[in-house]
Amino acid sequence: NLQGHVKKGIVPKAKFHEIMSNVKGVLDYSEFKNVDMVIE
């Protein structure tokens, strides 16, 4: 997983935070209209 790669030094912490800033949880279907991918 991504956190494991950070702990091993494979992925820098800054890159981890950049990736995670793109992940957002939502509860309302109306927020899905402008997304590239939905993971259920």
PyMOL Python script that loads the backbone (N, CA, C, O; Angstrom):
from pymol import cmd

cmd.read_pdbstr("""\
ATOM      1  N   ASN A   1       0.829  -1.188   0.000  1.00  0.00           N
ATOM      2  CA  ASN A   1       0.000   0.000   0.000  1.00  0.00           C
ATOM      3  C   ASN A   1       0.870   1.246   0.000  1.00  0.00           C
ATOM      4  O   ASN A   1       2.088   1.170   0.159  1.00  0.00           O
ATOM      5  N   LEU A   2       0.249   2.357  -0.175  1.00  0.00           N
ATOM      6  CA  LEU A   2       0.985   3.613  -0.322  1.00  0.00           C
ATOM      7  C   LEU A   2       1.734   3.990   0.949  1.00  0.00           C
ATOM      8  O   LEU A   2       2.879   4.436   0.883  1.00  0.00           O
ATOM      9  N   GLN A   3       1.103   3.818   2.099  1.00  0.00           N
ATOM     10  CA  GLN A   3       1.774   4.143   3.364  1.00  0.00           C
ATOM     11  C   GLN A   3       2.995   3.260   3.582  1.00  0.00           C
ATOM     12  O   GLN A   3       4.002   3.722   4.116  1.00  0.00           O
ATOM     13  N   GLY A   4       2.921   2.017   3.182  1.00  0.00           N
ATOM     14  CA  GLY A   4       4.057   1.106   3.288  1.00  0.00           C
ATOM     15  C   GLY A   4       5.222   1.564   2.433  1.00  0.00           C
ATOM     16  O   GLY A   4       6.379   1.447   2.836  1.00  0.00           O
ATOM     17  N   HIS A   5       4.920   2.084   1.257  1.00  0.00           N
ATOM     18  CA  HIS A   5       5.967   2.605   0.384  1.00  0.00           C
ATOM     19  C   HIS A   5       6.623   3.845   0.989  1.00  0.00           C
ATOM     20  O   HIS A   5       7.824   4.057   0.826  1.00  0.00           O
ATOM     21  N   VAL A   6       5.840   4.654   1.681  1.00  0.00           N
ATOM     22  CA  VAL A   6       6.403   5.835   2.349  1.00  0.00           C
ATOM     23  C   VAL A   6       7.336   5.386   3.470  1.00  0.00           C
ATOM     24  O   VAL A   6       8.440   5.913   3.605  1.00  0.00           O
ATOM     25  N   LYS A   7       6.896   4.414   4.275  1.00  0.00           N
ATOM     26  CA  LYS A   7       7.719   3.917   5.382  1.00  0.00           C
ATOM     27  C   LYS A   7       9.031   3.325   4.891  1.00  0.00           C
ATOM     28  O   LYS A   7      10.058   3.447   5.560  1.00  0.00           O
ATOM     29  N   LYS A   8       9.004   2.682   3.722  1.00  0.00           N
ATOM     30  CA  LYS A   8      10.211   2.068   3.157  1.00  0.00           C
ATOM     31  C   LYS A   8      11.074   3.080   2.411  1.00  0.00           C
ATOM     32  O   LYS A   8      12.186   2.757   1.994  1.00  0.00           O
ATOM     33  N   GLY A   9      10.572   4.297   2.239  1.00  0.00           N
ATOM     34  CA  GLY A   9      11.326   5.334   1.547  1.00  0.00           C
ATOM     35  C   GLY A   9      11.198   5.276   0.035  1.00  0.00           C
ATOM     36  O   GLY A   9      11.939   5.956  -0.676  1.00  0.00           O
ATOM     37  N   ILE A  10      10.271   4.476  -0.462  1.00  0.00           N
ATOM     38  CA  ILE A  10      10.071   4.360  -1.903  1.00  0.00           C
ATOM     39  C   ILE A  10       9.326   5.582  -2.439  1.00  0.00           C
ATOM     40  O   ILE A  10       9.644   6.092  -3.513  1.00  0.00           O
ATOM     41  N   VAL A  11       8.341   6.041  -1.688  1.00  0.00           N
ATOM     42  CA  VAL A  11       7.549   7.219  -2.057  1.00  0.00           C
ATOM     43  C   VAL A  11       7.800   8.308  -1.018  1.00  0.00           C
ATOM     44  O   VAL A  11       7.634   8.063   0.176  1.00  0.00           O
ATOM     45  N   PRO A  12       8.197   9.509  -1.450  1.00  0.00           N
ATOM     46  CA  PRO A  12       8.408  10.601  -0.495  1.00  0.00           C
ATOM     47  C   PRO A  12       7.094  11.031   0.167  1.00  0.00           C
ATOM     48  O   PRO A  12       6.020  10.904  -0.422  1.00  0.00           O
ATOM     49  N   LYS A  13       7.197  11.539   1.393  1.00  0.00           N
ATOM     50  CA  LYS A  13       6.005  11.989   2.122  1.00  0.00           C
ATOM     51  C   LYS A  13       5.254  13.075   1.362  1.00  0.00           C
ATOM     52  O   LYS A  13       4.024  13.105   1.377  1.00  0.00           O
ATOM     53  N   ALA A  14       5.979  13.957   0.706  1.00  0.00           N
ATOM     54  CA  ALA A  14       5.326  15.033  -0.051  1.00  0.00           C
ATOM     55  C   ALA A  14       4.461  14.460  -1.172  1.00  0.00           C
ATOM     56  O   ALA A  14       3.359  14.951  -1.418  1.00  0.00           O
ATOM     57  N   LYS A  15       4.952  13.430  -1.848  1.00  0.00           N
ATOM     58  CA  LYS A  15       4.179  12.795  -2.922  1.00  0.00           C
ATOM     59  C   LYS A  15       2.950  12.097  -2.352  1.00  0.00           C
ATOM     60  O   LYS A  15       1.877  12.133  -2.953  1.00  0.00           O
ATOM     61  N   PHE A  16       3.108  11.455  -1.182  1.00  0.00           N
ATOM     62  CA  PHE A  16       1.986  10.817  -0.500  1.00  0.00           C
ATOM     63  C   PHE A  16       0.884  11.835  -0.226  1.00  0.00           C
ATOM     64  O   PHE A  16      -0.286  11.577  -0.510  1.00  0.00           O
ATOM     65  N   HIS A  17       1.251  12.981   0.321  1.00  0.00           N
ATOM     66  CA  HIS A  17       0.256  14.012   0.638  1.00  0.00           C
ATOM     67  C   HIS A  17      -0.384  14.577  -0.635  1.00  0.00           C
ATOM     68  O   HIS A  17      -1.570  14.908  -0.643  1.00  0.00           O
ATOM     69  N   GLU A  18       0.399  14.685  -1.698  1.00  0.00           N
ATOM     70  CA  GLU A  18      -0.141  15.154  -2.971  1.00  0.00           C
ATOM     71  C   GLU A  18      -1.193  14.172  -3.502  1.00  0.00           C
ATOM     72  O   GLU A  18      -2.263  14.583  -3.952  1.00  0.00           O
ATOM     73  N   ILE A  19      -0.886  12.891  -3.445  1.00  0.00           N
ATOM     74  CA  ILE A  19      -1.820  11.866  -3.916  1.00  0.00           C
ATOM     75  C   ILE A  19      -3.080  11.855  -3.064  1.00  0.00           C
ATOM     76  O   ILE A  19      -4.191  11.829  -3.593  1.00  0.00           O
ATOM     77  N   MET A  20      -2.911  11.874  -1.754  1.00  0.00           N
ATOM     78  CA  MET A  20      -4.062  11.789  -0.856  1.00  0.00           C
ATOM     79  C   MET A  20      -4.944  13.036  -0.914  1.00  0.00           C
ATOM     80  O   MET A  20      -6.132  12.964  -0.603  1.00  0.00           O
ATOM     81  N   SER A  21      -4.379  14.171  -1.307  1.00  0.00           N
ATOM     82  CA  SER A  21      -5.190  15.385  -1.416  1.00  0.00           C
ATOM     83  C   SER A  21      -6.189  15.286  -2.568  1.00  0.00           C
ATOM     84  O   SER A  21      -7.142  16.062  -2.633  1.00  0.00           O
ATOM     85  N   ASN A  22      -5.973  14.332  -3.474  1.00  0.00           N
ATOM     86  CA  ASN A  22      -6.889  14.127  -4.598  1.00  0.00           C
ATOM     87  C   ASN A  22      -8.015  13.153  -4.279  1.00  0.00           C
ATOM     88  O   ASN A  22      -8.907  12.951  -5.104  1.00  0.00           O
ATOM     89  N   VAL A  23      -7.988  12.550  -3.098  1.00  0.00           N
ATOM     90  CA  VAL A  23      -9.008  11.582  -2.697  1.00  0.00           C
ATOM     91  C   VAL A  23     -10.022  12.283  -1.798  1.00  0.00           C
ATOM     92  O   VAL A  23      -9.657  12.955  -0.833  1.00  0.00           O
ATOM     93  N   LYS A  24     -11.299  12.116  -2.130  1.00  0.00           N
ATOM     94  CA  LYS A  24     -12.338  12.799  -1.363  1.00  0.00           C
ATOM     95  C   LYS A  24     -13.531  11.866  -1.187  1.00  0.00           C
ATOM     96  O   LYS A  24     -14.003  11.268  -2.153  1.00  0.00           O
ATOM     97  N   GLY A  25     -14.005  11.744   0.014  1.00  0.00           N
ATOM     98  CA  GLY A  25     -15.206  10.955   0.276  1.00  0.00           C
ATOM     99  C   GLY A  25     -16.439  11.837   0.221  1.00  0.00           C
ATOM    100  O   GLY A  25     -16.431  12.957   0.732  1.00  0.00           O
ATOM    101  N   VAL A  26     -17.494  11.337  -0.396  1.00  0.00           N
ATOM    102  CA  VAL A  26     -18.755  12.086  -0.477  1.00  0.00           C
ATOM    103  C   VAL A  26     -19.926  11.165  -0.157  1.00  0.00           C
ATOM    104  O   VAL A  26     -19.815   9.943  -0.261  1.00  0.00           O
ATOM    105  N   LEU A  27     -21.031  11.756   0.226  1.00  0.00           N
ATOM    106  CA  LEU A  27     -22.236  10.999   0.546  1.00  0.00           C
ATOM    107  C   LEU A  27     -23.394  11.292  -0.397  1.00  0.00           C
ATOM    108  O   LEU A  27     -24.396  10.577  -0.392  1.00  0.00           O
ATOM    109  N   ASP A  28     -23.264  12.335  -1.201  1.00  0.00           N
ATOM    110  CA  ASP A  28     -24.351  12.780  -2.068  1.00  0.00           C
ATOM    111  C   ASP A  28     -24.001  12.488  -3.534  1.00  0.00           C
ATOM    112  O   ASP A  28     -22.937  12.884  -4.010  1.00  0.00           O
ATOM    113  N   TYR A  29     -24.893  11.798  -4.243  1.00  0.00           N
ATOM    114  CA  TYR A  29     -24.647  11.441  -5.642  1.00  0.00           C
ATOM    115  C   TYR A  29     -24.435  12.657  -6.544  1.00  0.00           C
ATOM    116  O   TYR A  29     -23.800  12.532  -7.592  1.00  0.00           O
ATOM    117  N   SER A  30     -24.938  13.799  -6.175  1.00  0.00           N
ATOM    118  CA  SER A  30     -24.771  14.988  -7.017  1.00  0.00           C
ATOM    119  C   SER A  30     -23.307  15.413  -7.119  1.00  0.00           C
ATOM    120  O   SER A  30     -22.939  16.140  -8.042  1.00  0.00           O
ATOM    121  N   GLU A  31     -22.480  14.972  -6.193  1.00  0.00           N
ATOM    122  CA  GLU A  31     -21.060  15.329  -6.231  1.00  0.00           C
ATOM    123  C   GLU A  31     -20.255  14.445  -7.183  1.00  0.00           C
ATOM    124  O   GLU A  31     -19.060  14.671  -7.370  1.00  0.00           O
ATOM    125  N   PHE A  32     -20.893  13.444  -7.783  1.00  0.00           N
ATOM    126  CA  PHE A  32     -20.207  12.543  -8.707  1.00  0.00           C
ATOM    127  C   PHE A  32     -20.156  13.058 -10.144  1.00  0.00           C
ATOM    128  O   PHE A  32     -19.466  12.470 -10.976  1.00  0.00           O
ATOM    129  N   LYS A  33     -20.862  14.128 -10.451  1.00  0.00           N
ATOM    130  CA  LYS A  33     -21.018  14.528 -11.847  1.00  0.00           C
ATOM    131  C   LYS A  33     -19.716  14.969 -12.527  1.00  0.00           C
ATOM    132  O   LYS A  33     -19.628  14.886 -13.752  1.00  0.00           O
ATOM    133  N   ASN A  34     -18.723  15.424 -11.801  1.00  0.00           N
ATOM    134  CA  ASN A  34     -17.481  15.903 -12.414  1.00  0.00           C
ATOM    135  C   ASN A  34     -16.263  15.088 -11.986  1.00  0.00           C
ATOM    136  O   ASN A  34     -15.184  15.649 -11.792  1.00  0.00           O
ATOM    137  N   VAL A  35     -16.420  13.784 -11.838  1.00  0.00           N
ATOM    138  CA  VAL A  35     -15.298  12.948 -11.405  1.00  0.00           C
ATOM    139  C   VAL A  35     -14.877  11.997 -12.517  1.00  0.00           C
ATOM    140  O   VAL A  35     -15.670  11.661 -13.396  1.00  0.00           O
ATOM    141  N   ASP A  36     -13.612  11.566 -12.468  1.00  0.00           N
ATOM    142  CA  ASP A  36     -13.089  10.615 -13.441  1.00  0.00           C
ATOM    143  C   ASP A  36     -13.285   9.174 -12.988  1.00  0.00           C
ATOM    144  O   ASP A  36     -13.397   8.272 -13.818  1.00  0.00           O
ATOM    145  N   MET A  37     -13.327   8.950 -11.667  1.00  0.00           N
ATOM    146  CA  MET A  37     -13.431   7.593 -11.153  1.00  0.00           C
ATOM    147  C   MET A  37     -14.185   7.578  -9.838  1.00  0.00           C
ATOM    148  O   MET A  37     -14.029   8.474  -9.008  1.00  0.00           O
ATOM    149  N   VAL A  38     -15.008   6.548  -9.652  1.00  0.00           N
ATOM    150  CA  VAL A  38     -15.738   6.352  -8.399  1.00  0.00           C
ATOM    151  C   VAL A  38     -15.386   4.972  -7.882  1.00  0.00           C
ATOM    152  O   VAL A  38     -15.480   3.989  -8.616  1.00  0.00           O
ATOM    153  N   ILE A  39     -14.981   4.891  -6.624  1.00  0.00           N
ATOM    154  CA  ILE A  39     -14.686   3.612  -5.977  1.00  0.00           C
ATOM    155  C   ILE A  39     -15.711   3.417  -4.878  1.00  0.00           C
ATOM    156  O   ILE A  39     -15.845   4.242  -3.974  1.00  0.00           O
ATOM    157  N   GLU A  40     -16.425   2.319  -4.972  1.00  0.00           N
ATOM    158  CA  GLU A  40     -17.476   2.045  -3.997  1.00  0.00           C
ATOM    159  C   GLU A  40     -16.948   1.194  -2.868  1.00  0.00           C
ATOM    160  O   GLU A  40     -17.692   0.859  -1.947  1.00  0.00           O
TER     161      GLU A  40
END
""", "prot")
cmd.dss("prot")
cmd.show_as("cartoon", "prot")
cmd.util.cbc("prot")
cmd.orient("prot")
